[in-house]
């Protein structure tokens, strides 16, 4: 019997990529890849040494893992989108990305806006 949940998840990821994404450039010098990405946000809280809780958010990009063959996101990589540059950053103890789905099809990559793409 077919795994209907896996098939449904694959179909949804294909539809998200086809209809809810924009082209971006994923850069790891000296290479760059043009891929489709969906924009998102992740909120998080960090406690400083005095116990004060700081709430912040980072920009996320959802990118199919197959679109970056053999490349796993690393801090310092840059995503260029809509005339801006976003640097891949570690998010607390979570690393710089996580899987966006249970079947490990899509990276959810955490970034910060570092300015205009010149």
Rosetta constraint file for C-alpha pairs under 8 A:
AtomPair CA 3 CA 7 HARMONIC 6.32 0.50
AtomPair CA 4 CA 8 HARMONIC 5.95 0.50
AtomPair CA 5 CA 9 HARMONIC 6.07 0.50
AtomPair CA 6 CA 10 HARMONIC 6.14 0.50
AtomPair CA 6 CA 103 HARMONIC 7.00 0.50
AtomPair CA 7 CA 11 HARMONIC 6.16 0.50
AtomPair CA 8 CA 12 HARMONIC 6.14 0.50
AtomPair CA 9 CA 13 HARMONIC 6.18 0.50
AtomPair CA 9 CA 101 HARMONIC 7.97 0.50
AtomPair CA 9 CA 103 HARMONIC 7.76 0.50
AtomPair CA 10 CA 14 HARMONIC 6.23 0.50
AtomPair CA 10 CA 105 HARMONIC 7.73 0.50
AtomPair CA 11 CA 15 HARMONIC 6.20 0.50
AtomPair CA 12 CA 16 HARMONIC 6.06 0.50
AtomPair CA 13 CA 17 HARMONIC 6.11 0.50
AtomPair CA 13 CA 64 HARMONIC 7.98 0.50
AtomPair CA 13 CA 105 HARMONIC 7.82 0.50
AtomPair CA 13 CA 106 HARMONIC 7.79 0.50
AtomPair CA 14 CA 18 HARMONIC 6.03 0.50
AtomPair CA 15 CA 19 HARMONIC 5.82 0.50
AtomPair CA 15 CA 20 HARMONIC 7.55 0.50
AtomPair CA 16 CA 20 HARMONIC 4.93 0.50
AtomPair CA 16 CA 21 HARMONIC 6.71 0.50
AtomPair CA 16 CA 38 HARMONIC 7.73 0.50
AtomPair CA 17 CA 21 HARMONIC 5.32 0.50
AtomPair CA 17 CA 36 HARMONIC 6.40 0.50
AtomPair CA 17 CA 37 HARMONIC 6.94 0.50
AtomPair CA 17 CA 38 HARMONIC 7.20 0.50
AtomPair CA 17 CA 64 HARMONIC 7.91 0.50
AtomPair CA 20 CA 38 HARMONIC 6.23 0.50
AtomPair CA 21 CA 36 HARMONIC 5.71 0.50
AtomPair CA 21 CA 37 HARMONIC 4.96 0.50
AtomPair CA 21 CA 38 HARMONIC 4.40 0.50
AtomPair CA 21 CA 39 HARMONIC 7.43 0.50
AtomPair CA 22 CA 36 HARMONIC 5.28 0.50
AtomPair CA 22 CA 37 HARMONIC 5.47 0.50
AtomPair CA 22 CA 38 HARMONIC 6.48 0.50
AtomPair CA 23 CA 34 HARMONIC 6.49 0.50
AtomPair CA 23 CA 35 HARMONIC 5.52 0.50
AtomPair CA 23 CA 36 HARMONIC 4.47 0.50
AtomPair CA 23 CA 37 HARMONIC 6.24 0.50
AtomPair CA 23 CA 81 HARMONIC 7.47 0.50
AtomPair CA 24 CA 34 HARMONIC 5.66 0.50
AtomPair CA 24 CA 35 HARMONIC 5.59 0.50
AtomPair CA 24 CA 36 HARMONIC 6.10 0.50
AtomPair CA 24 CA 37 HARMONIC 6.44 0.50
AtomPair CA 24 CA 79 HARMONIC 6.68 0.50
AtomPair CA 24 CA 80 HARMONIC 5.74 0.50
AtomPair CA 24 CA 81 HARMONIC 4.98 0.50
AtomPair CA 24 CA 82 HARMONIC 7.86 0.50
AtomPair CA 25 CA 32 HARMONIC 6.44 0.50
AtomPair CA 25 CA 33 HARMONIC 5.54 0.50
AtomPair CA 25 CA 34 HARMONIC 4.44 0.50
AtomPair CA 25 CA 35 HARMONIC 6.27 0.50
AtomPair CA 25 CA 79 HARMONIC 5.58 0.50
AtomPair CA 25 CA 80 HARMONIC 5.09 0.50
AtomPair CA 25 CA 81 HARMONIC 6.77 0.50
AtomPair CA 26 CA 32 HARMONIC 5.50 0.50
AtomPair CA 26 CA 33 HARMONIC 5.16 0.50
AtomPair CA 26 CA 34 HARMONIC 6.26 0.50
AtomPair CA 26 CA 35 HARMONIC 7.11 0.50
AtomPair CA 26 CA 77 HARMONIC 7.46 0.50
AtomPair CA 26 CA 78 HARMONIC 6.05 0.50
AtomPair CA 26 CA 79 HARMONIC 4.59 0.50
AtomPair CA 26 CA 80 HARMONIC 6.58 0.50
AtomPair CA 27 CA 31 HARMONIC 6.09 0.50
AtomPair CA 27 CA 32 HARMONIC 4.32 0.50
AtomPair CA 27 CA 33 HARMONIC 6.55 0.50
AtomPair CA 27 CA 77 HARMONIC 5.87 0.50
AtomPair CA 27 CA 78 HARMONIC 5.06 0.50
AtomPair CA 27 CA 79 HARMONIC 6.00 0.50
AtomPair CA 27 CA 80 HARMONIC 7.68 0.50
AtomPair CA 28 CA 32 HARMONIC 6.03 0.50
AtomPair CA 28 CA 77 HARMONIC 5.22 0.50
AtomPair CA 28 CA 78 HARMONIC 6.73 0.50
AtomPair CA 33 CA 68 HARMONIC 7.44 0.50
AtomPair CA 35 CA 63 HARMONIC 7.38 0.50
AtomPair CA 35 CA 67 HARMONIC 6.20 0.50
AtomPair CA 35 CA 68 HARMONIC 7.89 0.50
AtomPair CA 36 CA 63 HARMONIC 6.49 0.50
AtomPair CA 36 CA 64 HARMONIC 7.92 0.50
AtomPair CA 36 CA 67 HARMONIC 7.97 0.50
AtomPair CA 37 CA 61 HARMONIC 5.80 0.50
AtomPair CA 37 CA 62 HARMONIC 5.31 0.50
AtomPair CA 37 CA 63 HARMONIC 4.92 0.50
AtomPair CA 37 CA 64 HARMONIC 7.84 0.50
AtomPair CA 38 CA 61 HARMONIC 5.59 0.50
AtomPair CA 38 CA 62 HARMONIC 5.01 0.50
AtomPair CA 38 CA 63 HARMONIC 6.91 0.50
AtomPair CA 39 CA 59 HARMONIC 7.24 0.50
AtomPair CA 39 CA 60 HARMONIC 5.87 0.50
AtomPair CA 39 CA 61 HARMONIC 4.89 0.50
AtomPair CA 39 CA 62 HARMONIC 6.49 0.50
AtomPair CA 40 CA 59 HARMONIC 5.96 0.50
AtomPair CA 40 CA 60 HARMONIC 4.69 0.50
AtomPair CA 40 CA 61 HARMONIC 5.99 0.50
AtomPair CA 40 CA 62 HARMONIC 7.34 0.50
AtomPair CA 41 CA 57 HARMONIC 6.56 0.50
AtomPair CA 41 CA 58 HARMONIC 5.69 0.50
AtomPair CA 41 CA 59 HARMONIC 4.69 0.50
AtomPair CA 41 CA 60 HARMONIC 5.10 0.50
AtomPair CA 42 CA 57 HARMONIC 5.44 0.50
AtomPair CA 42 CA 58 HARMONIC 5.49 0.50
AtomPair CA 42 CA 59 HARMONIC 6.64 0.50
AtomPair CA 42 CA 60 HARMONIC 6.68 0.50
AtomPair CA 42 CA 110 HARMONIC 7.74 0.50
AtomPair CA 43 CA 55 HARMONIC 7.27 0.50
AtomPair CA 43 CA 56 HARMONIC 5.78 0.50
AtomPair CA 43 CA 57 HARMONIC 4.19 0.50
AtomPair CA 43 CA 58 HARMONIC 6.62 0.50
AtomPair CA 44 CA 55 HARMONIC 5.88 0.50
AtomPair CA 44 CA 56 HARMONIC 5.62 0.50
AtomPair CA 44 CA 57 HARMONIC 6.00 0.50
AtomPair CA 45 CA 53 HARMONIC 6.38 0.50
AtomPair CA 45 CA 54 HARMONIC 5.51 0.50
AtomPair CA 45 CA 55 HARMONIC 4.48 0.50
AtomPair CA 45 CA 56 HARMONIC 6.36 0.50
AtomPair CA 46 CA 53 HARMONIC 5.57 0.50
AtomPair CA 46 CA 54 HARMONIC 5.19 0.50
AtomPair CA 46 CA 55 HARMONIC 6.54 0.50
AtomPair CA 46 CA 92 HARMONIC 7.72 0.50
AtomPair CA 47 CA 51 HARMONIC 5.50 0.50
AtomPair CA 47 CA 52 HARMONIC 5.41 0.50
AtomPair CA 47 CA 53 HARMONIC 4.27 0.50
AtomPair CA 47 CA 54 HARMONIC 6.07 0.50
AtomPair CA 48 CA 52 HARMONIC 5.51 0.50
AtomPair CA 48 CA 53 HARMONIC 6.46 0.50
AtomPair CA 48 CA 54 HARMONIC 7.44 0.50
AtomPair CA 58 CA 110 HARMONIC 6.23 0.50
AtomPair CA 58 CA 111 HARMONIC 5.82 0.50
AtomPair CA 58 CA 112 HARMONIC 5.73 0.50
AtomPair CA 59 CA 86 HARMONIC 8.00 0.50
AtomPair CA 59 CA 110 HARMONIC 6.01 0.50
AtomPair CA 59 CA 111 HARMONIC 5.22 0.50
AtomPair CA 59 CA 112 HARMONIC 6.00 0.50
AtomPair CA 59 CA 113 HARMONIC 7.49 0.50
AtomPair CA 60 CA 108 HARMONIC 6.17 0.50
AtomPair CA 60 CA 109 HARMONIC 5.25 0.50
AtomPair CA 60 CA 110 HARMONIC 4.69 0.50
AtomPair CA 60 CA 111 HARMONIC 5.90 0.50
AtomPair CA 61 CA 107 HARMONIC 7.76 0.50
AtomPair CA 61 CA 108 HARMONIC 5.70 0.50
AtomPair CA 61 CA 109 HARMONIC 5.19 0.50
AtomPair CA 61 CA 110 HARMONIC 6.89 0.50
AtomPair CA 61 CA 111 HARMONIC 7.81 0.50
AtomPair CA 62 CA 100 HARMONIC 7.45 0.50
AtomPair CA 62 CA 106 HARMONIC 6.31 0.50
AtomPair CA 62 CA 107 HARMONIC 5.56 0.50
AtomPair CA 62 CA 108 HARMONIC 4.64 0.50
AtomPair CA 62 CA 109 HARMONIC 6.39 0.50
AtomPair CA 63 CA 67 HARMONIC 7.09 0.50
AtomPair CA 63 CA 106 HARMONIC 5.51 0.50
AtomPair CA 63 CA 107 HARMONIC 5.32 0.50
AtomPair CA 63 CA 108 HARMONIC 6.76 0.50
AtomPair CA 63 CA 109 HARMONIC 7.76 0.50
AtomPair CA 64 CA 68 HARMONIC 7.39 0.50
AtomPair CA 64 CA 105 HARMONIC 5.86 0.50
AtomPair CA 64 CA 106 HARMONIC 4.29 0.50
AtomPair CA 64 CA 107 HARMONIC 6.13 0.50
AtomPair CA 65 CA 69 HARMONIC 6.83 0.50
AtomPair CA 65 CA 104 HARMONIC 7.87 0.50
AtomPair CA 65 CA 105 HARMONIC 5.69 0.50
AtomPair CA 65 CA 106 HARMONIC 5.24 0.50
AtomPair CA 65 CA 107 HARMONIC 5.92 0.50
AtomPair CA 66 CA 105 HARMONIC 7.45 0.50
AtomPair CA 68 CA 72 HARMONIC 7.56 0.50
AtomPair CA 73 CA 77 HARMONIC 7.03 0.50
AtomPair CA 73 CA 88 HARMONIC 7.51 0.50
AtomPair CA 73 CA 96 HARMONIC 7.17 0.50
AtomPair CA 73 CA 97 HARMONIC 6.89 0.50
AtomPair CA 73 CA 109 HARMONIC 7.17 0.50
AtomPair CA 74 CA 88 HARMONIC 6.63 0.50
AtomPair CA 74 CA 89 HARMONIC 7.77 0.50
AtomPair CA 74 CA 96 HARMONIC 6.63 0.50
AtomPair CA 75 CA 87 HARMONIC 7.35 0.50
AtomPair CA 75 CA 88 HARMONIC 4.82 0.50
AtomPair CA 75 CA 89 HARMONIC 4.86 0.50
AtomPair CA 75 CA 90 HARMONIC 6.36 0.50
AtomPair CA 75 CA 96 HARMONIC 6.27 0.50
AtomPair CA 76 CA 87 HARMONIC 5.78 0.50
AtomPair CA 76 CA 88 HARMONIC 5.40 0.50
AtomPair CA 76 CA 89 HARMONIC 6.70 0.50
AtomPair CA 77 CA 87 HARMONIC 5.84 0.50
AtomPair CA 77 CA 88 HARMONIC 5.30 0.50
AtomPair CA 78 CA 85 HARMONIC 6.47 0.50
AtomPair CA 78 CA 86 HARMONIC 5.49 0.50
AtomPair CA 78 CA 87 HARMONIC 4.51 0.50
AtomPair CA 78 CA 88 HARMONIC 5.99 0.50
AtomPair CA 79 CA 85 HARMONIC 5.79 0.50
AtomPair CA 79 CA 86 HARMONIC 5.09 0.50
AtomPair CA 79 CA 87 HARMONIC 6.44 0.50
AtomPair CA 79 CA 88 HARMONIC 7.56 0.50
AtomPair CA 80 CA 84 HARMONIC 5.72 0.50
AtomPair CA 80 CA 85 HARMONIC 4.55 0.50
AtomPair CA 80 CA 86 HARMONIC 6.29 0.50
AtomPair CA 80 CA 117 HARMONIC 6.69 0.50
AtomPair CA 81 CA 85 HARMONIC 6.45 0.50
AtomPair CA 81 CA 86 HARMONIC 7.81 0.50
AtomPair CA 83 CA 116 HARMONIC 5.92 0.50
AtomPair CA 83 CA 117 HARMONIC 5.18 0.50
AtomPair CA 83 CA 118 HARMONIC 7.86 0.50
AtomPair CA 84 CA 113 HARMONIC 7.21 0.50
AtomPair CA 84 CA 114 HARMONIC 7.52 0.50
AtomPair CA 84 CA 115 HARMONIC 5.65 0.50
AtomPair CA 84 CA 116 HARMONIC 4.37 0.50
AtomPair CA 84 CA 117 HARMONIC 4.76 0.50
AtomPair CA 85 CA 113 HARMONIC 6.02 0.50
AtomPair CA 85 CA 114 HARMONIC 5.59 0.50
AtomPair CA 85 CA 115 HARMONIC 5.59 0.50
AtomPair CA 85 CA 116 HARMONIC 5.91 0.50
AtomPair CA 85 CA 117 HARMONIC 5.30 0.50
AtomPair CA 86 CA 111 HARMONIC 5.56 0.50
AtomPair CA 86 CA 112 HARMONIC 5.20 0.50
AtomPair CA 86 CA 113 HARMONIC 4.44 0.50
AtomPair CA 86 CA 114 HARMONIC 5.53 0.50
AtomPair CA 86 CA 115 HARMONIC 7.51 0.50
AtomPair CA 87 CA 111 HARMONIC 5.11 0.50
AtomPair CA 87 CA 112 HARMONIC 5.37 0.50
AtomPair CA 87 CA 113 HARMONIC 6.53 0.50
AtomPair CA 87 CA 114 HARMONIC 6.45 0.50
AtomPair CA 88 CA 96 HARMONIC 6.38 0.50
AtomPair CA 88 CA 109 HARMONIC 6.94 0.50
AtomPair CA 88 CA 110 HARMONIC 5.78 0.50
AtomPair CA 88 CA 111 HARMONIC 4.27 0.50
AtomPair CA 88 CA 112 HARMONIC 6.70 0.50
AtomPair CA 89 CA 95 HARMONIC 7.74 0.50
AtomPair CA 89 CA 96 HARMONIC 5.18 0.50
AtomPair CA 89 CA 110 HARMONIC 5.92 0.50
AtomPair CA 89 CA 111 HARMONIC 5.23 0.50
AtomPair CA 89 CA 112 HARMONIC 6.78 0.50
AtomPair CA 90 CA 94 HARMONIC 6.94 0.50
AtomPair CA 90 CA 95 HARMONIC 4.58 0.50
AtomPair CA 90 CA 96 HARMONIC 3.97 0.50
AtomPair CA 90 CA 97 HARMONIC 7.60 0.50
AtomPair CA 90 CA 110 HARMONIC 7.01 0.50
AtomPair CA 91 CA 95 HARMONIC 5.47 0.50
AtomPair CA 91 CA 96 HARMONIC 5.74 0.50
AtomPair CA 91 CA 110 HARMONIC 6.87 0.50
AtomPair CA 94 CA 98 HARMONIC 7.71 0.50
AtomPair CA 96 CA 109 HARMONIC 6.13 0.50
AtomPair CA 96 CA 110 HARMONIC 5.37 0.50
AtomPair CA 96 CA 111 HARMONIC 7.68 0.50
AtomPair CA 97 CA 107 HARMONIC 6.43 0.50
AtomPair CA 97 CA 108 HARMONIC 5.37 0.50
AtomPair CA 97 CA 109 HARMONIC 4.32 0.50
AtomPair CA 97 CA 110 HARMONIC 5.67 0.50
AtomPair CA 98 CA 107 HARMONIC 5.94 0.50
AtomPair CA 98 CA 108 HARMONIC 5.34 0.50
AtomPair CA 98 CA 109 HARMONIC 6.78 0.50
AtomPair CA 99 CA 104 HARMONIC 5.60 0.50
AtomPair CA 99 CA 105 HARMONIC 7.36 0.50
AtomPair CA 99 CA 106 HARMONIC 5.88 0.50
AtomPair CA 99 CA 107 HARMONIC 4.99 0.50
AtomPair CA 99 CA 108 HARMONIC 5.88 0.50
AtomPair CA 100 CA 104 HARMONIC 7.09 0.50
AtomPair CA 100 CA 105 HARMONIC 7.55 0.50
AtomPair CA 100 CA 106 HARMONIC 5.40 0.50
AtomPair CA 100 CA 107 HARMONIC 5.78 0.50
AtomPair CA 100 CA 108 HARMONIC 5.41 0.50
AtomPair CA 101 CA 105 HARMONIC 6.58 0.50
AtomPair CA 101 CA 106 HARMONIC 6.47 0.50
